[in-house]
């Protein structure tokens, strides 16, 4: 998550405030203002609401320090931290890549809760030094202490997207050797706990407890994010397990290189019936290259009868290609945003197949809800369906593949 209002940077890490954060800031200010007005009825209204606002700022600072704990440990591992963003349900540090090992991932996950628990202990001592809750300042530090206890302990619940879920993921990764198993198990726990929170919150709200609505919202946030983690992990696993030879097609035709340009236009360019759009020229059993019909416009039509396909071919070595043993993730990255297809060369230098955008989408179609029409459109238009950002997902999968043992996909 990144965006919203940029507040500056900490240790070179951009700090953002999502507009949704103002909702929790308002609720904290209002709720604490009401409580402090009851405790100090003689205080001016500006004072009690000011205290409520200071406690909201204390929550802001506590969440920032919590996320900074994750970020600094990640930076120490050589991981770039793109941003820290605060939003309605807390905060998130956006990392450029995953940790390389499960133990590194465990340290990053534990850093945030340890910072919060350390702050809670420090504020406990400060509260005693200020005279306890009998002093207004002591009461403020006690409430900030409670905030940090909650941040530390709640985040250790073993389910994604909480830090405890990241801890569980790292532990399962360590045992199984697969970060995918780690994410999927931790996401399952997160979904179960989030669903339970939603049900309990709705029951409490219907029973008259207004706070139940907040619990239901937190449960919904946790369950939906856990499901996103699970789907993301499943897609990454498919991207790494599926190889180019599993998806490549032979949606092309091979034409004799001696075919005249006039015959090529008459037989393959002018007919209205649908024909393969990709042609290769071949002579003496060897591929000469890709037939580039776009080059016809650079030749006089009077020459079309005398010239053969050799005049408009692009040599195979100049075409974007990929090896058949490469992963689907590598194919997506190589295709990028601009290539429509990739050439798969045979061991003897011929054309073994093509990887088109629709071919890339086939293994992912059940998870993305894509139809055959969507796949055909992707092949025809040379682009993915709108809003489908596969390249970043594939790049992340390749980064994660670098952490896997040789026996893993």
N, C-alpha and C positions, 0 to 999 in steps of 0.2 A: 504494500500500500504506500502510495506517495502522492502528494498533491496537497491542496488546501493552502493555508497561509504559512509562508515561510517566516520563521522567527529568528533565524540565524543559524549558527552551527556550533557544535561542541566537539572538540578534539578533531576538527575537520569533517564532522558528520552533519549534514544538513538536518535541521529540526523543523518539522511541519506540524501545523495544527489543523486537523480536519474540522470543517464547520460543525459536524455532529458533536464535537467535544463541548461546545457551548451549552448543549442540553444538559449534560451531566454537571457542568460548572454551575448552571442555574439551579438545578435540583439540590446540589450540595450546599450552595449559598442559602437557598430558601429553607431547607430542612434544618441546617445548623443555626440559622438566624432565629427560627421559631423556638428551638430548644434553649438557646442562650437567652432569649427574651423571657422565657419562663423562669430561668434560674436567676436572672438579673433584671427584674421588672423596673428597677429605678434607672437603669442605663438609658441614655438617649438611643433612639432608633438607629441612628447612623452608626453607633458603636456596635450594636449586636449584628447588624447586617454587614458591617465591616469585618467582624470576626468570622461570619459565615463565608465571606469572600476570601479572607486569608486562609481559611481551611480548604477552600476550593483550590487556591494556589498551592497549598501544601500537598494536596492530592496530585496536582499537576507536577510538582517537583519530584514527588515520590515515584510517579510513573516514569518520568524522564530518567531518573537515576536507575530505576529497575531496568529499563531498556538500554541504558548506557552500559550497565554491567554486561549484558549479552554482547553489546557492540565492541567493547574494548577487548574482551576475551577473543572474539572472532578476529579483530584486527591483529591481535598478537599471533594468530595462526596464519596471518597473511591473507585473510578474507576481507575484501573491500566492503564497507558498509555504505550503502547508497543513501539511506535516510533513516531517521526516526520520526514516526508519525503518531500523534495522539488523536484518538477518536472516541466515540461514545462509550465503547466497552473496554477502554484501556489504551494500550499503545502497542506498536509493532516496530521492530528493527528490520529493515529490508536489506538482506545480504546478497552480494553478487553471486555467490555460489555456496554449495553445501560444504560442511567440514569434510576433510579427507578420510577420517577414520571415525569409528563409533565413539571412541574415548574423547576425541576432540569435540564431537557433537554433544557428548554428555557434559563436557565442561562449559560449552556455550549455553546449553539449556539450564544448567544449575546456577550460572552466574547471576541471573536476574533475581530469582528467589533468595539467594544468599545475600545480595545487596539489600533487599527489602527487610529480611530478618535481621541483618546487621543494623540497619537504621532503626528498626523497632527496639532492639536492645539499647542502642545509644539514646533514643528518646525516652526509654524507661528510666535510665539513669538521670537524664536531664529533668524529667518530671519530679523525681525524688528531690533533686537539688533545688528545684523551684518551690518546694513545699507541698507537692501533691495537688490533688484536685481542689483543695481549699483555696489555692491561688488561681486567678484567671489564666495566667501564663502557664501554670502547671497543668491546668485542665486542657489548654490548647495542645501542649506537647503530648499529653496523654491521648488525645483524640488522633493526633498524627501518628502516634505509636500504634494505635489500633488499626489505622489505615494500612500501615506497613505490615502488621501481622497478617491482615487479610490478604494483602497483595502477595506476601510470601507464601502463606499456607495454601490459599485458594489455587494459586498457580502451580502447586505441586500435585494437584489432582491428576491422576495418570490417564489423561485422555487428550488427544489433539482437539483444538489448537493450543491448549495450555502448555506451559513449560513442562509440567509433569508428563504430558504426552510426548514431548520431545525427549525427555529422559527415558520413558518406556521404549520409544522408538530406538534410541541408541543402545539400550540393553538388549533388545531383541535382535538388532543388527549385529551386536557383538556375538551373540549366541549362534545365530543362524548364518551369519556372513552376508546377509542380504538386507540392504536398506529398504528394499521394497516390502519385505515381510514386516520390517519394523514399522513403517508408515501405516501399512494396512491393519496391523493389529492395534496400534495406538489410535488410529482413526475409528476402528470398530468400538473401542472403549469410549472414545469421545462422543461418538454418535449415541451410544447407549446411555451415557451419563447425561448428555444434553437432552435426549428424549425424556428421560426420567425427570429432569429439572423442569421441562415444559409441562409435563403432566402434573407434577406436584404444585407448580406455580399456578396453573389454571384451577386446580382444586382449591388451593388456598384463596385465590381471588374470589371464586364463587362462594367460598365460605365466609367472605367478608374481610379478608386480609388484603389491603391494598398493595402491600409489598409483594404479594404473590405474582402480580403482573410483571414486576421487574425480574423475578426469578424465572418466569416463563420466557421473557425476552432473552435473558442470558442463556437459558437452555436452548432456545431456538438458534441463537447465534453459534453456540458450541456445536450443535448437531449439524447445522448446515455447513459450517466450515470443516467439520470432520469429514463429511461426505465429499466435499471438494478435495480435501487432501487425498482421500481414498481414490477418487476418480483420476486425479492428477498422477498418482503413483502407478495405477494400472496402465494408464496411457504411456507413461515413461517406460514401463516394463515391456510393453508391446513394441515400442519404438526401438528398443535395444535387442529384443529377441528376434524380431522379424528381419530377415535378410533380403537383400536386393533380389536374389534369385527366386524368392518366394512371391514377389509382386510384379516383376518385370513382364512386359507384354511384347507381342510381335505385331503390333498395330502399325505396320509399315509394309511397303512393297519394294521389291528389288527389280529394277529395270535395266535392260542392256545399255551399256555406256554408249554404244554406237547409234542408239535411237536418235533420230533428228529432232531438233527443237520443235519443228513444225508438227511432227507426229506426236510429240509429247504434249503440246498444247491441245491438239485436236482430240487426242485420246484420253487425256487425264485432267486437263484444266477446263475445257469447255463443257463436257457433259454435266447435266444438272443432277444426275444420280449421285448419291453420296459415295465418295471414294476415299480411301486413306489419304491423309494430307501429308504424310511423310514418305518420301521416296529416296532410295539409295541407288546409285549407279554401280553396275558390276561389269567387269570385262575379264575374260580368261580365268574365271573362277575367283577373282579377287575384287573386293570392294574398292571402288575409286573414291567414293565420298557421298555426301548428302546432296541431293538435287535441290538447289535453291532457286525456286521459281521467281523470286524477287529480282534476280539478276537478268531476267529476260528484258526488263524495261531499259537496261543499259545497252541492249543490242538492237540494231536495225532489224525490222521484220523481214527485210529482204535477205538477211543472213540466216534466218531460221531454217531454211531448207538445207543449206550447206553445212551448218554447225550441228554437232552432236551434243549430248548431255555433258560430255567432258567440259564444255565451255562454261557450264554454270554449276559445277560441283564444288563443294567445300570439303577438303580432305578430312578424313576421320580424326586425325591428330589435332585438328583445330576445333573440334566440337567438345562441348562440356560432357564429361563422362564420369563413370563411377564403376568400381569393381563389383562383381556379383556377390562377393562374400561380405561386403560392407553392410552396415545396419540400415534400417529404415530411417533412423535418426540422422545418420550421415547423409542419406539421400535427400532428406528434407532440407538440411543445412546447405548442401551443395546446390540444390535447386534455388534456394533463396526466394526472393520475391519476384524475380524477373525471368528466370528460365522457365520454359514451358515443359521441357522434358530433358532427360539425360540419356546418353548413349552408354550401353553396356557392351564392352568389347569382348570378343571371344579370345581364348588363349592364342589363337593363330592370327589375331589381328582383324578378324571380321566383325560383323555386327551380330551380337548374341541376342540383344533385345533392347527395349526402351523402358524407361521409367517415366510415366506421365503423372501429372498431378492427381488424376482420378485413381491411378494405381496406388499411389501413396495413401490415399484415403480409405481404400478398401478394408484393411485390417482394423481401422479406427471407426468405420461407419456404425457398428452396433453401439458403441459408446457415445458417439456424437449425434446419433439420430439422423444420419444421412441416408438418403434414398439413392436408388440407382440413377435417377434423374439428376441428383446432385453430383454424382461421380461423373456422369457423362458431360454435364455442364462444365465441370472443372477441367476435363480433358479438352473440350471444345474451346473454352475461353482462356485456358492456360493460367488459371488462378483459382485459389481456394475460395470457398463460400465466404461471404462478407462477415467479418468479425471473428474468423477462425485464425488465431495467431499461432500457427504450428512451429514456426522457426524458433522463437524463444523457448518453447517447450522442448524441442529437439536439442537445442544447445544445452539446456539444463540436463537433459538425459545423458548427453555425451560427457558433460563434466562429471556427472555422478558415475558414469561407467569407468572413469579413471580411478575410482575408489574401490572397484570390485576386484575380487581375485580373478585369476585368468580363467577359471572354470565357470565364472558367472557370465551372463550375457552382456 
